[in-house]
Amino acid sequence: MEINKDDVGFRISNIRKRLGLNQELFGKKINQAHKSLVSKWEKGQSLPNNERLKLIAELGGITVDKLLYGDMDQILSNILKIIRTLEMSRT
């Protein structure tokens, strides 16, 4: 399943805001990531590396899978979109 960078960025932003941190302070907790890098993650321009994904997930109290793909409703919705796209391409 494809990772939607915009959705991941939204989840990272929510975790950061829930912790009451600005991008600079949040980045310091994520292996000294610069605030410009945090901004790129939140805008969906890039993804954190695996080590940073794990740290962000831990700070958010979620799994890396949930950080990358969302909750079960989001996963099922994405699967349905893929199926619909495949069905439409067959006709």
The first five atom37 places (N, CA, C, CB, O) and aatype in JSON, in Angstrom:
{
  "aatype": [12, 6, 9, 2, 11, 3, 3, 19, 7, 13, 1, 9, 15, 2, 9, 1, 11, 1, 10, 7, 10, 2, 5, 6, 10, 13, 7, 11, 11, 9, 2, 5, 0, 8, 11, 15, 10, 19, 15, 11, 17, 6, 11, 7, 5, 15, 10, 14, 2, 2, 6, 1, 10, 11, 10, 9, 0, 6, 10, 7, 7, 9, 16, 19, 3, 11, 10, 10, 18, 7, 3, 12, 3, 5, 9, 10, 15, 2, 9, 10, 11, 9, 9, 1, 16, 10, 6, 12, 15, 1, 16],
  "atom_mask": [
    [1, 1, 1, 1, 1],
    [1, 1, 1, 1, 1],
    [1, 1, 1, 1, 1],
    [1, 1, 1, 1, 1],
    [1, 1, 1, 1, 1],
    [1, 1, 1, 1, 1],
    [1, 1, 1, 1, 1],
    [1, 1, 1, 1, 1],
    [1, 1, 1, 0, 1],
    [1, 1, 1, 1, 1],
    [1, 1, 1, 1, 1],
    [1, 1, 1, 1, 1],
    [1, 1, 1, 1, 1],
    [1, 1, 1, 1, 1],
    [1, 1, 1, 1, 1],
    [1, 1, 1, 1, 1],
    [1, 1, 1, 1, 1],
    [1, 1, 1, 1, 1],
    [1, 1, 1, 1, 1],
    [1, 1, 1, 0, 1],
    [1, 1, 1, 1, 1],
    [1, 1, 1, 1, 1],
    [1, 1, 1, 1, 1],
    [1, 1, 1, 1, 1],
    [1, 1, 1, 1, 1],
    [1, 1, 1, 1, 1],
    [1, 1, 1, 0, 1],
    [1, 1, 1, 1, 1],
    [1, 1, 1, 1, 1],
    [1, 1, 1, 1, 1],
    [1, 1, 1, 1, 1],
    [1, 1, 1, 1, 1],
    [1, 1, 1, 1, 1],
    [1, 1, 1, 1, 1],
    [1, 1, 1, 1, 1],
    [1, 1, 1, 1, 1],
    [1, 1, 1, 1, 1],
    [1, 1, 1, 1, 1],
    [1, 1, 1, 1, 1],
    [1, 1, 1, 1, 1],
    [1, 1, 1, 1, 1],
    [1, 1, 1, 1, 1],
    [1, 1, 1, 1, 1],
    [1, 1, 1, 0, 1],
    [1, 1, 1, 1, 1],
    [1, 1, 1, 1, 1],
    [1, 1, 1, 1, 1],
    [1, 1, 1, 1, 1],
    [1, 1, 1, 1, 1],
    [1, 1, 1, 1, 1],
    [1, 1, 1, 1, 1],
    [1, 1, 1, 1, 1],
    [1, 1, 1, 1, 1],
    [1, 1, 1, 1, 1],
    [1, 1, 1, 1, 1],
    [1, 1, 1, 1, 1],
    [1, 1, 1, 1, 1],
    [1, 1, 1, 1, 1],
    [1, 1, 1, 1, 1],
    [1, 1, 1, 0, 1],
    [1, 1, 1, 0, 1],
    [1, 1, 1, 1, 1],
    [1, 1, 1, 1, 1],
    [1, 1, 1, 1, 1],
    [1, 1, 1, 1, 1],
    [1, 1, 1, 1, 1],
    [1, 1, 1, 1, 1],
    [1, 1, 1, 1, 1],
    [1, 1, 1, 1, 1],
    [1, 1, 1, 0, 1],
    [1, 1, 1, 1, 1],
    [1, 1, 1, 1, 1],
    [1, 1, 1, 1, 1],
    [1, 1, 1, 1, 1],
    [1, 1, 1, 1, 1],
    [1, 1, 1, 1, 1],
    [1, 1, 1, 1, 1],
    [1, 1, 1, 1, 1],
    [1, 1, 1, 1, 1],
    [1, 1, 1, 1, 1],
    [1, 1, 1, 1, 1],
    [1, 1, 1, 1, 1],
    [1, 1, 1, 1, 1],
    [1, 1, 1, 1, 1],
    [1, 1, 1, 1, 1],
    [1, 1, 1, 1, 1],
    [1, 1, 1, 1, 1],
    [1, 1, 1, 1, 1],
    [1, 1, 1, 1, 1],
    [1, 1, 1, 1, 1],
    [1, 1, 1, 1, 1]
  ],
  "atom_positions": [
    [[0.84, -1.17, 0.0], [0.0, 0.0, 0.0], [0.89, 1.24, 0.0], [-0.96, -0.01, 1.22], [1.9, 1.3, 0.7]],
    [[0.51, 2.21, -0.78], [1.3, 3.43, -0.93], [1.14, 4.35, 0.28], [0.91, 4.16, -2.21], [0.05, 4.46, 0.84]],
    [[2.23, 4.99, 0.66], [2.2, 5.94, 1.77], [1.83, 7.31, 1.23], [3.58, 5.97, 2.51], [2.45, 7.81, 0.29]],
    [[0.83, 7.92, 1.83], [0.42, 9.27, 1.45], [1.18, 10.26, 2.34], [-1.14, 9.46, 1.6], [0.89, 10.38, 3.53]],
    [[2.15, 10.95, 1.76], [3.01, 11.86, 2.53], [2.22, 12.99, 3.18], [4.09, 12.44, 1.64], [2.55, 13.42, 4.29]],
    [[1.18, 13.47, 2.49], [0.36, 14.54, 3.07], [-0.34, 14.06, 4.35], [-0.69, 15.03, 2.05], [-0.4, 14.79, 5.33]],
    [[-0.87, 12.84, 4.32], [-1.53, 12.29, 5.5], [-0.55, 12.08, 6.65], [-2.23, 10.98, 5.15], [-0.86, 12.36, 7.8]],
    [[0.64, 11.58, 6.32], [1.67, 11.39, 7.35], [2.03, 12.74, 7.96], [2.93, 10.69, 6.76], [2.16, 12.87, 9.17]],
    [[2.2, 13.74, 7.1], [2.53, 15.07, 7.58], [1.47, 15.63, 8.51], [0.0, 0.0, 0.0], [1.78, 16.26, 9.51]],
    [[0.2, 15.38, 8.16], [-0.9, 15.82, 9.01], [-0.83, 15.14, 10.37], [-2.25, 15.53, 8.33], [-1.03, 15.78, 11.4]],
    [[-0.55, 13.83, 10.38], [-0.45, 13.11, 11.65], [0.74, 13.59, 12.47], [-0.34, 11.59, 11.39], [0.64, 13.72, 13.69]],
    [[1.88, 13.87, 11.82], [3.04, 14.38, 12.55], [2.71, 15.74, 13.16], [4.27, 14.5, 11.6], [3.03, 15.99, 14.33]],
    [[2.08, 16.6, 12.39], [1.69, 17.92, 12.88], [0.77, 17.8, 14.09], [1.01, 18.74, 11.77], [0.92, 18.52, 15.07]],
    [[-0.19, 16.88, 14.02], [-1.12, 16.68, 15.14], [-0.39, 16.22, 16.39], [-2.2, 15.67, 14.77], [-0.69, 16.67, 17.5]],
    [[0.57, 15.31, 16.23], [1.35, 14.83, 17.38], [2.12, 16.0, 17.99], [2.33, 13.7, 16.96], [2.1, 16.19, 19.2]],
    [[2.79, 16.77, 17.15], [3.58, 17.91, 17.63], [2.7, 18.9, 18.39], [4.29, 18.61, 16.46], [3.05, 19.35, 19.48]],
    [[1.57, 19.24, 17.8], [0.67, 20.22, 18.43], [0.06, 19.68, 19.72], [-0.44, 20.61, 17.46], [-0.11, 20.42, 20.69]],
    [[-0.26, 18.39, 19.73], [-0.8, 17.77, 20.94], [0.21, 17.84, 22.08], [-1.2, 16.31, 20.67], [-0.16, 17.95, 23.25]],
    [[1.51, 17.77, 21.73], [2.56, 17.87, 22.74], [2.86, 19.32, 23.13], [3.83, 17.2, 22.22], [3.62, 19.57, 24.06]],
    [[2.25, 20.27, 22.42], [2.44, 21.67, 22.73], [3.81, 22.19, 22.33], [0.0, 0.0, 0.0], [4.35, 23.1, 22.98]],
    [[4.39, 21.63, 21.27], [5.74, 22.01, 20.84], [5.71, 22.75, 19.52], [6.62, 20.77, 20.73], [4.89, 22.46, 18.65]],
    [[6.62, 23.7, 19.36], [6.8, 24.3, 18.05], [7.7, 23.38, 17.24], [7.4, 25.74, 18.15], [8.23, 22.4, 17.77]],
    [[7.88, 23.67, 15.97], [8.66, 22.79, 15.1], [10.11, 22.65, 15.56], [8.63, 23.3, 13.67], [10.69, 21.57, 15.44]],
    [[10.67, 23.71, 16.08], [12.06, 23.66, 16.54], [12.23, 22.72, 17.73], [12.55, 25.05, 16.92], [13.13, 21.87, 17.74]],
    [[11.37, 22.86, 18.74], [11.47, 22.01, 19.92], [11.12, 20.56, 19.6], [10.54, 22.53, 21.02], [11.73, 19.63, 20.13]],
    [[10.14, 20.37, 18.73], [9.79, 19.02, 18.31], [10.98, 18.36, 17.61], [8.55, 19.05, 17.38], [11.3, 17.2, 17.88]],
    [[11.61, 19.1, 16.72], [12.77, 18.58, 16.0], [13.9, 18.17, 16.92], [0.0, 0.0, 0.0], [14.59, 17.18, 16.66]],
    [[14.09, 18.91, 17.99], [15.16, 18.57, 18.95], [14.89, 17.21, 19.6], [15.27, 19.65, 20.04], [15.83, 16.49, 19.95]],
    [[13.62, 16.87, 19.77], [13.26, 15.57, 20.35], [13.41, 14.43, 19.34], [11.82, 15.61, 20.88], [13.45, 13.26, 19.71]],
    [[13.49, 14.79, 18.07], [13.58, 13.79, 17.0], [14.99, 13.82, 16.42], [12.51, 14.06, 15.88], [15.21, 14.2, 15.27]],
    [[15.93, 13.41, 17.23], [17.34, 13.34, 16.8], [17.85, 14.65, 16.21], [17.51, 12.24, 15.79], [18.54, 14.66, 15.18]],
    [[17.51, 15.73, 16.88], [18.02, 17.05, 16.48], [17.66, 17.43, 15.05], [19.52, 17.08, 16.64], [18.46, 18.06, 14.35]],
    [[16.47, 17.06, 14.61], [16.01, 17.45, 13.28], [15.77, 18.96, 13.26], [14.7, 16.68, 12.88], [15.15, 19.51, 14.17]],
    [[16.26, 19.63, 12.24], [16.07, 21.07, 12.11], [14.6, 21.36, 11.84], [16.96, 21.65, 10.97], [13.89, 20.55, 11.25]],
    [[14.15, 22.54, 12.28], [12.73, 22.89, 12.12], [12.32, 22.91, 10.65], [12.45, 24.25, 12.75], [11.15, 22.67, 10.34]],
    [[13.25, 23.2, 9.74], [12.9, 23.18, 8.31], [12.59, 21.76, 7.84], [14.05, 23.78, 7.46], [11.76, 21.56, 6.96]],
    [[13.25, 20.79, 8.44], [12.97, 19.39, 8.1], [11.61, 18.98, 8.65], [14.08, 18.45, 8.67], [10.84, 18.3, 7.96]],
    [[11.3, 19.39, 9.86], [9.98, 19.11, 10.45], [8.9, 19.74, 9.57], [9.88, 19.66, 11.92], [7.86, 19.13, 9.32]],
    [[9.15, 20.94, 9.1], [8.21, 21.62, 8.22], [7.97, 20.82, 6.94], [8.71, 23.03, 7.88], [6.83, 20.7, 6.49]],
    [[9.04, 20.28, 6.35], [8.9, 19.47, 5.13], [8.07, 18.22, 5.39], [10.28, 19.08, 4.59], [7.26, 17.83, 4.56]],
    [[8.27, 17.6, 6.55], [7.47, 16.42, 6.89], [6.0, 16.81, 6.98], [7.94, 15.79, 8.23], [5.13, 16.15, 6.4]],
    [[5.73, 17.9, 7.71], [4.34, 18.31, 7.94], [3.65, 18.76, 6.65], [4.29, 19.43, 8.96], [2.43, 18.64, 6.54]],
    [[4.39, 19.26, 5.69], [3.83, 19.67, 4.41], [3.73, 18.51, 3.42], [4.66, 20.78, 3.8], [3.23, 18.69, 2.31]],
    [[4.2, 17.34, 3.81], [4.14, 16.18, 2.93], [5.19, 16.2, 1.84], [0.0, 0.0, 0.0], [5.04, 15.51, 0.83]],
    [[6.24, 16.99, 2.01], [7.3, 17.09, 1.01], [8.33, 15.98, 1.15], [7.98, 18.43, 1.11], [9.02, 15.64, 0.18]],
    [[8.43, 15.4, 2.34], [9.36, 14.29, 2.58], [8.88, 13.5, 3.78], [10.81, 14.8, 2.78], [8.0, 13.94, 4.52]],
    [[9.49, 12.34, 3.97], [9.17, 11.5, 5.12], [10.39, 11.39, 6.02], [8.7, 10.1, 4.66], [11.52, 11.42, 5.53]],
    [[10.18, 11.27, 7.32], [11.31, 11.02, 8.22], [11.94, 9.67, 7.91], [10.85, 11.09, 9.7], [11.28, 8.78, 7.37]],
    [[13.22, 9.52, 8.26], [13.84, 8.21, 8.11], [13.25, 7.25, 9.14], [15.38, 8.31, 8.26], [12.49, 7.67, 10.02]],
    [[13.59, 5.98, 9.04], [12.98, 4.96, 9.91], [13.19, 5.22, 11.39], [13.53, 3.6, 9.56], [12.29, 5.03, 12.2]],
    [[14.39, 5.66, 11.75], [14.67, 5.93, 13.16], [13.8, 7.07, 13.68], [16.16, 6.27, 13.34], [13.27, 7.0, 14.79]],
    [[13.66, 8.11, 12.88], [12.84, 9.24, 13.29], [11.35, 8.9, 13.28], [13.1, 10.43, 12.37], [10.6, 9.38, 14.13]],
    [[10.92, 8.07, 12.33], [9.52, 7.62, 12.34], [9.2, 6.92, 13.65], [9.25, 6.66, 11.15], [8.14, 7.14, 14.24]],
    [[10.12, 6.09, 14.1], [9.91, 5.36, 15.36], [9.81, 6.32, 16.54], [11.04, 4.34, 15.59], [8.95, 6.16, 17.4]],
    [[10.69, 7.32, 16.58], [10.65, 8.3, 17.67], [9.36, 9.1, 17.66], [11.85, 9.24, 17.56], [8.76, 9.33, 18.71]],
    [[8.93, 9.53, 16.48], [7.69, 10.3, 16.37], [6.49, 9.46, 16.82], [7.48, 10.79, 14.92], [5.63, 9.94, 17.55]],
    [[6.46, 8.21, 16.38], [5.37, 7.32, 16.78], [5.35, 7.14, 18.3], [5.5, 5.95, 16.07], [4.29, 7.17, 18.92]],
    [[6.52, 6.94, 18.88], [6.6, 6.78, 20.34], [6.1, 8.03, 21.06], [8.03, 6.48, 20.77], [5.35, 7.93, 22.03]],
    [[6.51, 9.21, 20.58], [6.03, 10.46, 21.19], [4.51, 10.58, 21.06], [6.71, 11.68, 20.53], [3.85, 11.11, 21.96]],
    [[3.97, 10.09, 19.96], [2.53, 10.16, 19.74], [1.75, 9.04, 20.38], [0.0, 0.0, 0.0], [0.52, 9.05, 20.37]],
    [[2.46, 8.06, 20.94], [1.78, 6.93, 21.57], [1.07, 6.04, 20.57], [0.0, 0.0, 0.0], [0.04, 5.44, 20.88]],
    [[1.63, 5.96, 19.35], [1.04, 5.13, 18.3], [2.12, 4.26, 17.68], [0.34, 6.0, 17.21], [3.3, 4.43, 17.97]],
    [[1.72, 3.33, 16.82], [2.68, 2.51, 16.1], [3.17, 3.25, 14.86], [2.05, 1.15, 15.72], [2.54, 4.2, 14.4]],
    [[4.29, 2.79, 14.34], [4.8, 3.37, 13.1], [3.79, 3.12, 11.97], [6.19, 2.76, 12.74], [3.58, 4.0, 11.14]],
    [[3.17, 1.95, 11.95], [2.16, 1.67, 10.92], [1.01, 2.66, 10.98], [1.62, 0.25, 11.09], [0.54, 3.13, 9.94]],
    [[0.57, 2.98, 12.17], [-0.53, 3.95, 12.3], [-0.08, 5.34, 11.88], [-1.07, 3.98, 13.74], [-0.85, 6.1, 11.3]],
    [[1.18, 5.67, 12.17], [1.72, 6.96, 11.74], [1.76, 7.03, 10.21], [3.13, 7.18, 12.32], [1.42, 8.05, 9.62]],
    [[2.17, 5.93, 9.58], [2.31, 5.92, 8.12], [0.99, 5.75, 7.38], [3.24, 4.82, 7.72], [0.78, 6.37, 6.34]],
    [[0.1, 4.93, 7.91], [-1.11, 4.56, 7.16], [-2.42, 5.02, 7.8], [-1.15, 3.09, 6.99], [-3.47, 4.93, 7.17]],
    [[-2.38, 5.49, 9.02], [-3.59, 5.93, 9.7], [-4.27, 4.79, 10.44], [0.0, 0.0, 0.0], [-3.72, 3.69, 10.56]],
    [[-5.46, 5.06, 10.93], [-6.2, 4.03, 11.66], [-6.9, 3.1, 10.68], [-7.22, 4.67, 12.62], [-6.83, 3.3, 9.47]],
    [[-7.55, 2.1, 11.19], [-8.16, 1.07, 10.36], [-9.18, 1.65, 9.37], [-8.83, 0.03, 11.23], [-9.26, 1.19, 8.23]],
    [[-9.95, 2.64, 9.79], [-10.91, 3.27, 8.88], [-10.21, 3.89, 7.68], [-11.74, 4.33, 9.62], [-10.67, 3.77, 6.55]],
    [[-9.1, 4.56, 7.93], [-8.35, 5.19, 6.85], [-7.74, 4.14, 5.92], [-7.25, 6.09, 7.42], [-7.74, 4.3, 4.7]],
    [[-7.23, 3.06, 6.5], [-6.64, 1.99, 5.7], [-7.7, 1.37, 4.8], [-6.01, 0.9, 6.6], [-7.47, 1.18, 3.6]],
    [[-8.86, 1.06, 5.36], [-9.94, 0.46, 4.57], [-10.44, 1.41, 3.48], [-11.1, 0.06, 5.47], [-10.74, 0.98, 2.37]],
    [[-10.52, 2.68, 3.81], [-10.93, 3.67, 2.82], [-9.94, 3.72, 1.66], [-11.07, 5.05, 3.46], [-10.34, 3.8, 0.5]],
    [[-8.65, 3.68, 1.98], [-7.62, 3.69, 0.93], [-7.69, 2.44, 0.06], [-6.23, 3.81, 1.55], [-7.51, 2.52, -1.15]],
    [[-7.95, 1.29, 0.67], [-8.06, 0.04, -0.09], [-9.26, 0.11, -1.04], [-8.2, -1.18, 0.87], [-9.17, -0.3, -2.19]],
    [[-10.38, 0.65, -0.54], [-11.57, 0.78, -1.39], [-11.3, 1.71, -2.57], [-12.75, 1.31, -0.57], [-11.76, 1.45, -3.68]],
    [[-10.56, 2.78, -2.35], [-10.21, 3.68, -3.45], [-9.37, 2.96, -4.49], [-9.44, 4.9, -2.91], [-9.58, 3.16, -5.69]],
    [[-8.45, 2.14, -4.06], [-7.6, 1.38, -4.99], [-8.45, 0.42, -5.8], [-6.5, 0.61, -4.22], [-8.29, 0.3, -7.01]],
    [[-9.37, -0.27, -5.13], [-10.24, -1.23, -5.81], [-11.11, -0.51, -6.84], [-11.13, -1.98, -4.79], [-11.26, -0.99, -7.96]],
    [[-11.68, 0.62, -6.46], [-12.53, 1.38, -7.4], [-11.72, 1.85, -8.61], [-13.16, 2.6, -6.68], [-12.2, 1.79, -9.74]],
    [[-10.49, 2.29, -8.37], [-9.64, 2.74, -9.46], [-9.35, 1.58, -10.4], [-8.32, 3.33, -8.92], [-9.39, 1.74, -11.62]],
    [[-9.06, 0.41, -9.85], [-8.79, -0.76, -10.67], [-10.03, -1.16, -11.49], [-8.33, -1.93, -9.78], [-9.93, -1.5, -12.67]],
    [[-11.18, -1.12, -10.85], [-12.42, -1.49, -11.54], [-12.71, -0.5, -12.67], [-13.61, -1.52, -10.54], [-13.15, -0.91, -13.75]],
    [[-12.47, 0.78, -12.44], [-12.73, 1.78, -13.47], [-11.76, 1.64, -14.63], [-12.65, 3.17, -12.88], [-12.12, 1.92, -15.77]],
    [[-10.56, 1.22, -14.35], [-9.58, 1.09, -15.43], [-9.87, -0.13, -16.32], [-8.17, 0.98, -14.84], [-9.37, -0.21, -17.45]],
    [[-10.66, -1.06, -15.83], [-11.01, -2.25, -16.6], [-12.14, -1.98, -17.59], [-11.42, -3.38, -15.66], [-12.31, -2.72, -18.56]],
    [[-12.9, -0.93, -17.35], [-14.05, -0.66, -18.22], [-13.71, 0.32, -19.32], [-15.21, -0.13, -17.41], [-14.57, 0.65, -20.14]]
  ]
}
